[in-house]
Amino acid sequence: MVKAIVGACWGDEGKGKITDVLAEDSDIVVRFQGGSNAGHTIINEYGKFALHQLPSGVFRQNITNIIGNGVALSVENFLKEVQSVVERGVPTPKLLVSDRCQVVMPYHKELDGMEEARLAAKSFGSTKSGIAPFYSDKYAKIGFQVSDLFDDKDSIMERIDHVLGLKNVLYTELYHQKPLDREEIYEKLMEYKEALAPYVADTTTLLHNAVKEDKTVLLEGQLGSMKDPDLGIFPLTTSSHTLAGFGCVGAAVPPTAVEDVICVTKAYSSSVGSNTEPFVSEVLGEAGDELRRRGGDKGEFGATTGRPRRVGWFDTVATKYGCMVQGATQVALTCLDVLGYLDEIPVCTGYEIDGTVTDRFPTTPELMRARPVFTTLPGWKCDIRGCTDYQALPQQAKAYVDFLESRIGYPITLVSTGPKRNEITVRQK
Ligand code: GDP
């Protein structure tokens, strides 16, 4: 069976941790979208890791880890990451790269940086990993698939000339840079070919066979519902689909095989990226600083960039919508332990838009005008970090979880009480 582990909100919900936990009973873990522009933090017996591209199953020897065709593969970062986990004592993971995956080119990263600089104050807060130019090229049919690297030189050169005909107009006319050199691009592609050769496989057939053989496959999403280019907060979105539905395409499994969609959400909100993005339940000032400082495993700072994340109270409007568009079958709630310092915990339960209160998540122009409506719940005022027995949690903590579940309308089945692998409870009501 196929299970998708995806973000209900803005990303950074703790998907890496939940994938690492659930990988124990799985055969294959697949990354199906995004690139090295976000990080999944995992803390286990080998230490603390921020995985950017590697699937979160790399710590377990029984698992085949796949970079699916939907991923924006940065070859340099992929190799660096493999080396860095192995150097820290993790046995060499079983890793495969789809032959249909496309590679992020150096000019994608440069274009990303040049465009953000051009946009200046109106920039998207990109990590400058080349993700938007990469996906634009994929859909404009001028990207390089891993399988292309193994084509003959003449065909590759022809493709390069076609690509550079377009890119060099941007380089010279819009960004006033030197044009790209066709030989240099070819050399880079050959470097990628050599580096990837040991990993390349027809993962499409492999995964369809695995499903037929009833293997357990985890699809690991990056970011969350709010960042989906169709159903998220456009245009403050990412450039690939963050939804479980896309997992079938980006990993290559039959849609009917996805039986379980585990939506991960934090017990409060956080968002990294542009400061212009509407973030209705945001907490600013000292209260925000304190939540940011106490959040996650060492404060709410981006795993890839170290940027401070914006923080907010739990938003039932956004999370309910986020779970709906993911098609959640269950919800994993992380970071409940973080809220133990609060006397009272505000929860955003409605949006006031033009004088009317709603619990429907709107499109961006309306979202820009939304003001939060809060319901305040009592805190539990004690440290629950590391608790592994749901029943042993303080009554107010369980009431908080019950309240969130009643508002989002999807069953919360796992409640995480700390960043480490074993700091988790299975919720029994
Ligand atoms: P991901 O991209 O969805 O995997 O999330 P990130 O790794 O970017 O951010 C989640 C942060 O929360 C990381 O710092 C995790 O170590 C941390 N984390 C995950 N679960 C818990 C939890 O239950 N409690 C605490 N305190 N931190 C957690």
Residues whose N, C-alpha, C, O or C-beta is under 5 A from the ligand:
A	BS01	GDP	G11 D12 E13 G14 K15 G16 K17 G39 H40 T41 G296 D297 K298 A303 T334 C335 L336 D337 V338 S416 T417 G418 P419 E423
